[in-house]
Amino acid sequence: MSATSVRQILVFTSLLLLLCTAVYVQQPQTNNRLTSLIHRVQHSVSRHVDGFYSINNITENLDDDDDDDDDDDNGDNEFSMLKQPITPPESLPSDPYAQYIYQQTLKVGKHHSLSAHKKPRTIVVGDIHGNLVGLDRFLEMSKYDRRRDTVILAGDMVTRGLQSLQVVDKARQLGFKCVRGNHEDKVIRWRGFLDSLSLQEREIVEGGMIEDEVEDINGLSFQIRLQQHIQIPSDLKKNSEHYHLARNMSKAQYNYLRSCPLIYTLPKEISVRGVPVHVIHAGIDPNQGFHKQNPWVLINIRNLLDNGTPSRKKRLGQAWSDVFNDVQQQRSKKRQFLVVYGHDAGRSFNMKTWSIGIDTGCGYNRMLTGYVVETGETISADCSRSSTTQ
C-alpha cells in the first residue's frame, strides 16, 4: 500500500471517529474543540508519510490543551506506573538524576564591541523538536554568521522530529547556548539513571540477556533476581522517545544537554529595550520571586489555576504570561526585565509588554521563530517537509 493511500485511510478514519464522538457530546465548547481537532488531524497525518501513527497518537499530539499529552501514558512501562504531574510535585523519583544548572549569564563577547556595520546579534530561537530542516532554513533565513551571532536555544531541541541527535550535534558544533526544556529534562534524567547502573543491570533494563544464567537454590535465575532489584524511577517512561534518545546519544551530546541551564540571562547592555532578558523554556510563577522559582515550573508551566497554582495544562485557569504581565504592570510601569520563552506552540507567537513567546510549532512542521535581542526583530522559517532519517 502506498504512503498516500495510508495517509488517506488515516485521515478518513480519524475524521469518522471524531465526528461520531461529537454526536454524543452535548457541551458546545467540547464540540468546538472536536471541530478544531478535525482540521488539525489532516495537517498531522500529512506529515507522517513514512510513519504509521495510531488515531490515538494523532489526537493526543494535537490536543490544544497540552502539547505534551503523550507524556501522560505510561502503559507500556512494566516498571513504571506514575503519570506525569500536572502541577508542581514536591519531588519526583528521578530527581537524583536531574542535574540542574539554575542560571547562567551571557558574557558579552568580542563581537559586541565590533564596529556598528558588523551588527552583532543575539538570537533566541524557539522549540526545534528534532527538525533539522527547519533549523537549517532558519539559519539561512536569518543569514546566520558565526563570527558575529550568538544563538540561544529556548529548550526542546529534541523529540518529535526525526533528527534530534543531529540537531544537538549542530548546536554543539556551532557553539549555540541553550536552556533546558521539559523534553531535554526527561532525556537527561533517563541517561543519568542508565549511567548509574552496572553493565548487567543496564542489560536488564534495555531488554538484553545475560549469558551463563545460574539458578539459585530457589530456582530463580540471576537475571530474574537482578530485575527484581532494579528500581526504575516511576516517573520515567520505558520505551519512550526520551528513553531511546538517552540510550543512543553520545557522551558529548549528553554533556551538551546537561550544560543547558534553566535560565539564561542576557545583560541589559545588549537589549534594545535596555533591560535584562531572561530566556526560560516554559515561563515563571508570577507569585514567586524570580530567583525562587521551582525548576519544574520553569520547564513545564503553561497556565495558572484560579488559586495561583502553576499547571502544565491549559484546560483550567489562564495563561501564566497574562497573569505575569498584569502583576508586573501593577508593580512598576517601567519594565525591569523581559522573559523570552518557548514551550507553548498552541498559543504560538505571543508578544506582551514583559514577555515574548516564540514557540511557533516547528515540532508540528509549522514555523521556527527567533527573537533578536539587539533589535527586537523576529525571524521565522518554514519547518515543513522534515527529513526522514535519524
C-alpha positions as CSV (number, residue, x, y, z in Angstrom):
1,M,0.0,0.0,0.0
2,S,1.4,3.4,-0.9
3,A,2.1,6.1,1.6
4,T,-0.6,8.3,0.0
5,S,-3.2,5.5,0.5
6,V,-2.2,5.0,4.1
7,R,-2.5,8.8,4.7
8,Q,-5.9,8.9,3.1
9,I,-7.2,6.0,5.2
10,L,-5.9,7.5,8.4
11,V,-7.4,10.9,7.6
12,F,-10.8,9.3,6.8
13,T,-10.8,7.0,9.9
14,S,-9.7,9.9,12.2
15,L,-12.4,12.2,10.9
16,L,-15.1,9.5,11.2
17,L,-14.1,8.7,14.8
18,L,-14.1,12.4,15.8
19,L,-17.4,13.1,14.1
20,C,-19.0,10.1,15.7
21,T,-17.8,11.2,19.1
22,A,-19.2,14.7,18.6
23,V,-22.7,13.2,18.1
24,Y,-22.7,12.1,21.7
25,V,-21.2,15.3,23.1
26,Q,-23.7,17.9,24.4
27,Q,-21.5,20.8,25.5
28,P,-20.9,23.3,22.7
29,Q,-17.4,24.0,24.0
30,T,-16.4,20.4,23.6
31,N,-17.9,20.3,20.1
32,N,-15.9,23.3,19.1
33,R,-12.8,21.6,20.4
34,L,-13.5,18.5,18.3
35,T,-14.1,20.6,15.3
36,S,-10.7,22.2,15.8
37,L,-9.1,18.8,16.1
38,I,-10.7,17.6,12.9
39,H,-9.0,20.3,10.9
40,R,-5.7,19.7,12.6
41,V,-5.7,15.9,12.2
42,Q,-5.4,16.4,8.4
43,H,-2.3,18.5,9.0
44,S,-0.8,16.0,11.4
45,V,-1.3,12.9,9.2
46,S,0.0,14.7,6.1
47,R,3.5,15.0,7.7
48,H,3.8,11.3,8.6
49,V,4.0,9.7,5.2
50,D,6.6,7.2,6.3
51,G,5.3,6.7,9.8
52,F,2.1,4.8,10.8
53,Y,0.6,6.7,13.7
54,S,-2.5,5.4,15.5
55,I,-5.6,7.5,15.7
56,N,-5.0,7.9,19.5
57,N,-1.5,9.3,18.9
58,I,-2.7,11.7,16.3
59,T,-5.4,13.2,18.5
60,E,-3.1,13.2,21.6
61,N,-0.3,15.1,19.9
62,L,-2.7,17.7,18.6
63,D,-4.5,18.4,21.9
64,D,-4.9,22.2,22.2
65,D,-4.7,21.9,25.9
66,D,-1.3,20.4,26.1
67,D,1.5,19.9,23.5
68,D,2.9,17.1,25.7
69,D,-0.1,14.8,26.5
70,D,1.9,11.9,25.2
71,D,3.9,12.1,28.4
72,D,0.9,11.0,30.4
73,D,0.7,7.4,29.2
74,N,3.0,5.0,31.0
75,G,1.1,2.0,29.9
76,D,4.0,0.3,28.1
77,N,6.4,0.7,31.0
78,E,6.4,-2.6,33.0
79,F,8.5,-0.9,35.7
80,S,6.6,2.5,35.9
81,M,3.1,3.4,37.0
82,L,3.3,7.1,37.9
83,K,1.7,9.6,35.5
84,Q,3.3,12.9,34.8
85,P,2.2,15.6,37.4
86,I,0.0,18.4,36.2
87,T,1.0,20.8,39.0
88,P,4.4,21.2,40.7
89,P,5.3,18.0,42.7
90,E,7.1,18.1,45.9
91,S,9.6,15.8,44.3
92,L,10.0,13.2,41.6
93,P,11.5,9.8,41.9
94,S,14.1,10.7,39.2
95,D,15.2,13.9,40.9
96,P,18.6,12.4,41.8
97,Y,19.4,12.3,38.1
98,A,18.1,15.8,37.2
99,Q,21.5,17.6,37.5
100,Y,20.0,21.1,37.2
101,I,22.1,24.2,36.5
102,Y,19.8,27.0,37.7
103,Q,21.1,30.1,35.9
104,Q,23.9,31.4,33.7
105,T,24.6,34.9,32.3
106,L,25.8,35.6,28.8
107,K,29.2,37.2,28.8
108,V,29.4,39.9,26.2
109,G,31.9,38.7,23.7
110,K,34.2,40.5,21.3
111,H,31.6,40.6,18.6
112,H,29.5,43.0,20.6
113,S,32.4,45.5,20.6
114,L,32.8,45.4,16.8
115,S,32.0,48.4,14.6
116,A,28.4,49.2,14.0
117,H,28.3,48.0,10.4
118,K,29.1,44.4,11.7
119,K,25.7,44.4,13.6
120,P,26.4,41.7,16.2
121,R,23.2,39.8,17.1
122,T,22.0,37.6,20.0
123,I,19.2,35.4,18.6
124,V,16.8,33.4,20.9
125,V,15.4,30.5,18.9
126,G,12.2,28.7,19.8
127,D,11.5,24.9,20.1
128,I,13.1,23.0,17.3
129,H,11.9,19.5,18.3
130,G,14.4,17.5,16.2
131,N,13.6,19.3,12.9
132,L,17.0,19.8,11.3
133,V,15.4,21.0,8.1
134,G,13.6,23.8,10.0
135,L,16.8,24.8,11.8
136,D,18.8,24.9,8.6
137,R,16.2,27.0,7.0
138,F,16.1,29.4,9.9
139,L,19.9,29.8,9.8
140,E,19.7,30.5,6.1
141,M,16.7,32.9,6.5
142,S,18.4,34.8,9.3
143,K,21.7,35.0,7.4
144,Y,23.4,33.4,10.4
145,D,27.1,34.3,10.7
146,R,29.0,32.5,13.5
147,R,31.6,35.3,13.6
148,R,29.0,37.9,14.8
149,D,25.9,36.0,16.0
150,T,25.2,34.3,19.3
151,V,22.3,31.8,19.3
152,I,20.4,30.7,22.4
153,L,18.0,27.8,22.0
154,A,14.9,28.1,24.2
155,G,14.7,24.4,25.0
156,D,13.0,21.4,23.5
157,M,15.5,21.0,20.7
158,V,14.9,17.2,20.9
159,T,11.9,14.8,20.3
160,R,9.0,14.6,17.9
161,G,11.2,15.3,14.8
162,L,13.3,12.6,13.3
163,Q,16.7,14.3,13.7
164,S,17.0,15.1,17.4
165,L,20.6,14.0,17.7
166,Q,21.6,15.8,14.5
167,V,20.1,19.0,15.9
168,V,22.1,18.5,19.1
169,D,25.3,18.0,17.1
170,K,24.7,21.1,15.0
171,A,24.1,23.1,18.1
172,R,27.3,21.8,19.7
173,Q,29.3,22.4,16.5
174,L,28.1,26.0,16.1
175,G,28.5,26.8,19.8
176,F,24.9,27.5,20.5
177,K,23.8,28.4,24.0
178,C,20.7,26.7,25.4
179,V,18.2,26.4,28.2
180,R,16.7,23.1,29.4
181,G,13.3,22.2,28.1
182,N,10.9,19.6,29.6
183,H,12.0,17.1,26.9
184,E,15.7,17.6,27.5
185,D,14.9,17.2,31.2
186,K,13.4,13.7,30.6
187,V,16.3,12.6,28.4
188,I,18.8,13.8,31.0
189,R,17.0,12.0,33.8
190,W,16.9,8.8,31.8
191,R,20.6,9.0,30.9
192,G,21.6,9.8,34.4
193,F,19.7,6.8,35.7
194,L,21.1,4.5,33.0
195,D,24.7,5.6,33.7
196,S,24.1,4.8,37.4
197,L,23.5,1.1,36.6
198,S,26.0,-1.7,36.4
199,L,26.5,-3.3,33.0
200,Q,24.4,-6.2,33.9
201,E,21.6,-4.0,35.3
202,R,21.6,-1.9,32.2
203,E,21.3,-5.0,30.0
204,I,18.2,-6.0,32.0
205,V,16.6,-2.6,31.7
206,E,17.4,-2.5,27.9
207,G,16.0,-5.9,27.4
208,G,19.2,-7.7,26.8
209,M,20.2,-11.2,28.1
210,I,22.9,-12.1,30.5
211,E,25.0,-15.1,29.4
212,D,25.6,-18.1,31.7
213,E,22.5,-17.8,33.8
214,V,22.8,-19.6,37.1
215,E,19.8,-20.6,39.2
216,D,19.9,-20.1,43.0
217,I,18.5,-22.7,45.4
218,N,15.0,-21.4,44.9
219,G,15.2,-21.8,41.2
220,L,15.4,-18.1,40.4
221,S,17.9,-17.1,37.8
222,F,20.4,-14.3,38.4
223,Q,18.6,-12.3,35.7
224,I,15.3,-12.5,37.5
225,R,16.8,-11.6,40.8
226,L,18.6,-8.7,39.3
227,Q,15.4,-7.5,37.6
228,Q,13.6,-7.6,40.9
229,H,16.4,-5.5,42.4
230,I,16.2,-2.7,39.8
231,Q,14.0,0.2,40.7
232,I,13.4,2.4,37.6
233,P,12.1,5.8,38.8
234,S,8.4,5.6,38.3
235,D,8.2,9.0,36.5
236,L,10.4,7.7,33.7
237,K,8.6,6.0,30.8
238,K,10.3,2.9,29.4
239,N,10.3,2.7,25.6
240,S,9.5,6.4,25.3
241,E,11.4,8.6,22.8
242,H,13.2,10.1,25.7
243,Y,14.5,6.7,26.8
244,H,15.7,5.8,23.3
245,L,17.5,9.2,22.9
246,A,19.1,8.8,26.3
247,R,20.3,5.3,25.5
248,N,21.6,6.2,22.0
249,M,23.2,9.6,22.5
250,S,27.0,10.0,22.8
251,K,28.6,11.3,26.0
252,A,29.4,14.6,24.2
253,Q,25.7,15.0,23.3
254,Y,24.6,14.2,26.8
255,N,27.1,16.6,28.3
256,Y,25.9,19.4,26.0
257,L,22.3,18.9,27.1
258,R,23.4,18.8,30.8
259,S,25.2,22.1,30.2
260,C,21.9,23.9,29.4
261,P,20.7,25.9,32.5
262,L,17.1,26.6,33.4
263,I,17.6,30.3,33.0
264,Y,19.9,32.1,30.6
265,T,20.2,35.8,31.4
266,L,21.3,38.4,28.8
267,P,22.7,41.7,30.0
268,K,20.7,44.9,29.5
269,E,23.6,46.4,27.6
270,I,22.8,44.4,24.5
271,S,19.0,44.6,24.7
272,V,17.1,47.1,22.5
273,R,14.7,47.5,25.5
274,G,17.5,48.4,27.9
275,V,16.6,45.7,30.4
276,P,17.9,42.2,31.2
277,V,16.4,39.4,29.1
278,H,15.8,36.1,30.8
279,V,15.5,33.1,28.4
280,I,13.4,30.3,30.0
281,H,11.8,27.3,28.4
282,A,8.2,27.5,29.7
283,G,7.8,30.5,31.9
284,I,7.7,31.6,35.6
285,D,5.4,31.7,38.5
286,P,4.4,35.3,39.0
287,N,3.7,34.6,42.7
288,Q,7.3,33.7,43.4
289,G,10.4,35.8,43.3
290,F,12.5,35.4,40.2
291,H,15.4,33.7,42.0
292,K,13.0,31.4,43.9
293,Q,11.4,29.6,41.0
294,N,10.6,25.9,41.2
295,P,12.7,24.1,38.4
296,W,9.6,22.1,37.4
297,V,7.7,25.3,36.8
298,L,10.4,26.8,34.6
299,I,10.3,23.9,32.2
300,N,6.6,23.0,32.4
301,I,4.2,25.9,33.2
302,R,1.5,27.0,30.8
303,N,-1.3,28.2,33.0
304,L,-2.0,29.4,36.5
305,L,-5.1,27.8,38.2
306,D,-7.6,30.1,39.9
307,N,-5.8,29.5,43.2
308,G,-2.5,30.6,41.8
309,T,-1.0,27.1,41.4
310,P,1.1,26.6,38.2
311,S,-0.2,24.0,35.8
312,R,1.3,22.4,32.7
313,K,-2.2,22.0,31.2
314,K,-4.3,24.7,29.6
315,R,-7.8,23.3,30.4
316,L,-8.2,25.4,33.6
317,G,-7.1,28.8,34.7
318,Q,-5.3,31.4,32.5
319,A,-2.0,31.7,30.7
320,W,0.9,32.4,33.1
321,S,2.0,35.2,30.8
322,D,-1.3,37.1,31.2
323,V,-1.1,37.0,35.0
324,F,2.6,37.8,34.9
325,N,2.2,40.8,32.8
326,D,-0.7,42.1,34.9
327,V,1.4,41.6,38.1
328,Q,4.4,43.4,36.6
329,Q,2.3,46.2,35.3
330,Q,0.9,46.8,38.8
331,R,4.3,46.7,40.4
332,S,6.1,49.1,38.1
333,K,5.3,51.0,34.9
334,K,8.9,50.7,34.0
335,R,10.0,47.3,32.8
336,Q,12.6,45.6,35.0
337,F,13.2,42.6,32.8
338,L,11.9,40.7,29.8
339,V,11.1,36.9,29.7
340,V,11.6,35.2,26.3
341,Y,10.2,31.6,26.3
342,G,9.0,28.7,24.1
343,H,7.0,25.6,25.1
344,D,3.5,26.8,24.1
345,A,3.0,26.1,20.5
346,G,-0.7,26.2,21.0
347,R,-0.6,29.9,21.7
348,S,2.2,30.4,19.1
349,F,3.9,33.8,18.9
350,N,2.8,35.8,21.9
351,M,4.3,39.2,22.4
352,K,3.4,41.1,25.5
353,T,4.9,44.0,27.5
354,W,7.0,41.8,29.8
355,S,7.2,38.5,27.9
356,I,7.6,37.1,24.4
357,G,6.5,33.6,23.5
358,I,8.4,32.2,20.4
359,D,7.3,28.6,20.1
360,T,5.5,28.7,16.7
361,G,5.1,25.0,16.2
362,C,8.3,23.7,14.5
363,G,7.6,20.4,16.3
364,Y,4.3,20.2,14.2
365,N,6.1,21.2,11.0
366,R,4.8,24.8,11.2
367,M,7.4,27.6,11.8
368,L,10.6,28.1,13.7
369,T,10.9,31.7,15.2
370,G,13.7,33.6,16.7
371,Y,13.9,36.9,18.5
372,V,16.9,39.3,18.0
373,V,17.7,40.9,21.4
374,E,19.6,43.9,20.0
375,T,16.9,45.0,17.6
376,G,13.6,43.4,18.7
377,E,13.2,41.9,15.3
378,T,11.6,38.5,14.8
379,I,12.6,36.0,12.2
380,S,10.6,32.9,11.1
381,A,11.3,30.0,8.8
382,D,9.2,27.1,7.5
383,C,9.6,23.8,9.3
384,S,7.6,21.6,6.9
385,R,8.8,18.7,4.9
386,S,11.1,17.3,7.6
387,S,13.8,14.8,6.6
388,T,13.0,11.2,7.2
389,T,16.3,9.9,8.7
390,Q,17.5,9.9,12.3
